């Protein structure tokens, strides 16, 4: 038995992970993704665990190499989009990305910003092959772009005495706070394992 679910999480990776794991707990295994949803088939309840990694900062080659490394660890992987843009022939500039990944197109990493990773639930801890430093770098870059967006919107609000731009500034503010919280969680996770110095 199969079913399709239309659902979108944008960049809320933790919520997406929790939902996928909840679907597994209810007896549904991920078998595919679309730009606006997920495909599942029936399985034993709780048999699989899921993680979601943000990989938009990687080049096409780096993202594919990472996916192959995860598959070599015995995981199943799916690339997933982080936005709902259906247009074709689009290019996106990502100044925070590594060299080779700053211009994303449909032939490279556009609509492949996330990697969903599946592991059979064998009772062991589910860790991706990404280092804490890589995850911290990703969250820091995302937070920085939230701060830039916030400053830009506030500057327009003040310069133009515009309430609309003041309201628009709420979006990058929420973005910044969300990723600041994720960075805090990551720091706590790292500090519980070993002493690591983070320079901001």
GUZA-895192 format. One record per residue (C-alpha): chain; z, y, x; residue in three letters. Coordinates in pm, 1 decimal, padded with zeros to 6 digits. Layout:
REM residues N
 ch       c3       c2       c1  aa
  A        Z        Y        X ALA
...
This chain:
REM residues 200
 ch       c3       c2       c1  aa
  A  00000.0  00000.0  00000.0 UNK
  A -00094.6  00343.6  00133.1 UNK
  A -00028.2  00700.9  00030.4 UNK
  A -00129.6  01050.5  00137.5 UNK
  A  00109.3  01345.8  00146.9 UNK
  A -00002.5  01708.0  00171.5 UNK
  A  00264.0  01894.0  00364.2 UNK
  A  00267.9  02164.4  00631.0 UNK
  A  00544.2  02253.7  00877.5 UNK
  A  00375.0  02519.6  01095.7 UNK
  A  00582.9  02528.2  01419.9 UNK
  A  00904.8  02386.0  01276.4 UNK
  A  00899.7  02072.1  01490.8 UNK
  A  01254.1  01963.3  01410.7 UNK
  A  01190.7  01975.4  01034.8 UNK
  A  00870.0  01777.6  01082.2 UNK
  A  01052.0  01513.4  01290.6 UNK
  A  01331.0  01486.4  01034.8 UNK
  A  01083.5  01447.5  00749.7 UNK
  A  00878.3  01180.8  00930.4 UNK
  A  01195.1  00986.5  01011.7 UNK
  A  01307.5  01020.4  00648.2 UNK
  A  00971.0  00880.5  00536.3 UNK
  A  01025.8  00584.9  00771.9 UNK
  A  01377.1  00535.5  00632.7 UNK
  A  01218.4  00516.0  00286.8 UNK
  A  00970.4  00251.9  00408.8 UNK
  A  00662.9  00458.5  00501.7 UNK
  A  00491.2  00439.8  00842.3 UNK
  A  00259.5  00714.4  00964.8 UNK
  A -00094.5  00583.9  01018.2 UNK
  A -00295.2  00906.4  01039.7 UNK
  A -00297.7  01283.4  01002.5 UNK
  A -00531.5  01540.4  00850.1 UNK
  A -00536.5  01918.6  00886.9 UNK
  A -00323.3  01953.0  00572.2 UNK
  A -00130.6  01629.7  00550.3 UNK
  A -00028.4  01281.1  00652.5 UNK
  A -00135.6  00923.7  00576.6 UNK
  A  00126.5  00649.6  00537.6 UNK
  A  00143.7  00276.9  00474.3 UNK
  A  00436.5  00066.7  00354.0 UNK
  A  00665.7 -00073.3  00621.5 UNK
  A  01015.3 -00207.9  00668.2 UNK
  A  01267.0  00071.3  00604.7 UNK
  A  01371.4  00255.7  00921.0 UNK
  A  01144.5  00050.2  01146.1 UNK
  A  00993.7  00352.7  01326.0 UNK
  A  01122.9  00676.0  01480.3 UNK
  A  00922.6  00995.4  01534.8 UNK
  A  00928.1  01291.5  01772.9 UNK
  A  00705.6  01600.1  01768.2 UNK
  A  00605.7  01777.2  02091.5 UNK
  A  00448.9  02123.4  02119.2 UNK
  A  00154.1  02096.5  02360.5 UNK
  A -00054.0  02410.5  02290.3 UNK
  A  00026.1  02543.5  02637.4 UNK
  A -00156.9  02250.6  02797.8 UNK
  A -00523.7  02228.8  02890.2 UNK
  A -00736.3  01964.6  02714.0 UNK
  A -00717.6  01739.4  03019.3 UNK
  A -00340.8  01783.2  03054.1 UNK
  A -00280.3  01716.5  02681.4 UNK
  A -00493.1  01401.2  02688.4 UNK
  A -00322.6  01281.9  03007.7 UNK
  A  00018.1  01337.0  02846.0 UNK
  A -00089.9  01143.4  02536.0 UNK
  A -00214.4  00855.4  02755.0 UNK
  A  00116.0  00855.4  02947.8 UNK
  A  00308.1  00826.6  02620.2 UNK
  A  00081.8  00542.7  02505.8 UNK
  A  00146.4  00371.4  02839.5 UNK
  A  00519.6  00394.4  02753.8 UNK
  A  00439.9  00190.5  02441.4 UNK
  A  00431.5  00478.3  02191.7 UNK
  A  00166.0  00561.8  01930.3 UNK
  A  00048.0  00923.8  01924.0 UNK
  A -00141.9  01160.7  01695.5 UNK
  A -00261.1  01513.6  01766.7 UNK
  A -00169.9  01755.0  01484.3 UNK
  A -00253.6  02115.0  01402.0 UNK
  A  00009.9  02390.1  01388.3 UNK
  A -00192.4  02615.4  01155.6 UNK
  A -00411.5  02578.3  00847.6 UNK
  A -00725.7  02757.8  00963.2 UNK
  A -01023.6  02564.2  00823.7 UNK
  A -01294.6  02779.1  00986.1 UNK
  A -01540.5  02637.1  01237.9 UNK
  A -01665.3  02788.4  01559.9 UNK
  A -01329.5  02954.3  01620.1 UNK
  A -01168.2  03024.8  01956.7 UNK
  A -00807.8  03119.2  02014.9 UNK
  A -00666.3  03300.4  02319.8 UNK
  A -00332.1  03166.0  02446.2 UNK
  A -00216.4  03385.2  02736.0 UNK
  A  00103.8  03178.8  02775.5 UNK
  A -00086.8  02853.9  02839.5 UNK
  A -00155.2  02691.9  03173.6 UNK
  A -00485.1  02751.2  03349.2 UNK
  A -00762.6  02572.3  03161.5 UNK
  A -00577.2  02596.5  02830.2 UNK
  A -00578.5  02970.8  02766.7 UNK
  A -00893.2  02963.5  02553.4 UNK
  A -00866.2  02694.5  02287.3 UNK
  A -01171.0  02581.4  02090.1 UNK
  A -01247.1  02290.0  01859.4 UNK
  A -01374.6  02100.5  02163.7 UNK
  A -01049.7  02153.6  02355.2 UNK
  A -00702.3  02197.4  02200.7 UNK
  A -00757.1  02403.8  01886.1 UNK
  A -00594.8  02221.1  01589.8 UNK
  A -00424.5  01991.7  01843.2 UNK
  A -00117.2  02203.0  01917.1 UNK
  A  00131.6  01929.6  01832.5 UNK
  A  00169.5  01568.1  01934.5 UNK
  A  00343.2  01330.4  01694.2 UNK
  A  00491.6  01034.6  01878.6 UNK
  A  00599.2  00706.8  01717.1 UNK
  A  00833.9  00447.1  01865.5 UNK
  A  00953.6  00124.0  01711.6 UNK
  A  01320.6  00161.5  01623.1 UNK
  A  01487.5 -00078.5  01866.4 UNK
  A  01820.4  00102.6  01878.5 UNK
  A  01754.4  00273.1  02212.5 UNK
  A  01741.9  00651.1  02259.3 UNK
  A  01400.1  00801.4  02190.0 UNK
  A  01306.7  01036.3  02475.9 UNK
  A  00962.3  01176.6  02540.5 UNK
  A  00816.1  01188.9  02891.3 UNK
  A  00837.4  01571.1  02888.4 UNK
  A  01105.9  01721.5  03109.4 UNK
  A  01370.8  01960.1  02979.5 UNK
  A  01214.9  02231.9  03196.1 UNK
  A  00878.6  02186.2  03019.6 UNK
  A  01041.6  02205.0  02677.1 UNK
  A  01245.1  02510.1  02781.4 UNK
  A  00926.7  02678.1  02909.8 UNK
  A  00744.0  02613.2  02581.9 UNK
  A  01026.9  02752.3  02369.6 UNK
  A  01069.3  03052.7  02600.2 UNK
  A  00699.8  03143.3  02575.8 UNK
  A  00707.6  03111.6  02196.4 UNK
  A  01020.4  03329.0  02179.5 UNK
  A  00857.3  03588.8  02406.3 UNK
  A  00558.0  03619.0  02172.5 UNK
  A  00796.6  03666.6  01883.0 UNK
  A  00966.2  03950.9  02071.2 UNK
  A  00627.4  04109.6  02151.0 UNK
  A  00525.2  04085.8  01784.3 UNK
  A  00857.2  04235.2  01676.3 UNK
  A  00828.5  04531.1  01916.3 UNK
  A  00466.6  04591.4  01809.8 UNK
  A  00548.7  04585.1  01435.4 UNK
  A  00852.9  04809.6  01480.5 UNK
  A  00651.2  05055.5  01691.0 UNK
  A  00388.2  05077.8  01414.8 UNK
  A  00660.6  05116.4  01152.8 UNK
  A  00823.6  05406.0  01339.2 UNK
  A  00498.7  05575.1  01448.4 UNK
  A  00342.9  05553.5  01103.9 UNK
  A  00670.2  05589.1  00911.5 UNK
  A  00557.8  05274.0  00732.6 UNK
  A  00788.2  05055.6  00525.5 UNK
  A  00516.0  04789.9  00515.9 UNK
  A  00520.3  04747.2  00895.9 UNK
  A  00899.8  04740.9  00883.2 UNK
  A  00880.0  04451.0  00639.0 UNK
  A  00611.5  04278.9  00850.6 UNK
  A  00852.2  04299.1  01148.4 UNK
  A  01074.7  04045.8  00971.0 UNK
  A  00825.1  03766.4  01047.6 UNK
  A  00833.0  03794.4  01428.9 UNK
  A  01209.4  03854.5  01405.9 UNK
  A  01255.2  03521.9  01225.0 UNK
  A  01017.0  03357.1  01475.5 UNK
  A  01222.1  03495.3  01768.8 UNK
  A  01554.6  03386.9  01619.8 UNK
  A  01427.7  03035.6  01540.6 UNK
  A  01308.9  02974.6  01895.6 UNK
  A  01621.0  03137.2  02040.3 UNK
  A  01823.3  02883.2  01840.8 UNK
  A  01601.2  02599.5  01970.9 UNK
  A  01659.7  02721.5  02328.5 UNK
  A  02034.6  02721.7  02262.3 UNK
  A  02019.4  02363.6  02135.6 UNK
  A  01818.3  02258.3  02439.4 UNK
  A  02064.3  02424.3  02679.7 UNK
  A  02356.0  02248.3  02511.2 UNK
  A  02172.7  01916.5  02528.1 UNK
  A  02102.6  01964.3  02898.6 UNK
  A  02457.1  02081.6  02980.2 UNK
  A  02597.0  01766.9  02817.8 UNK
  A  02386.3  01552.9  03050.7 UNK
  A  02391.5  01737.7  03382.5 UNK
  A  02448.7  02089.4  03513.7 UNK
  A  02121.5  02282.9  03501.5 UNK
  A  02070.9  02650.6  03577.8 UNK
  A  01836.9  02841.2  03345.5 UNK
  A  01713.7  03180.7  03454.1 UNK
  A  01603.4  03405.1  03170.3 UNK
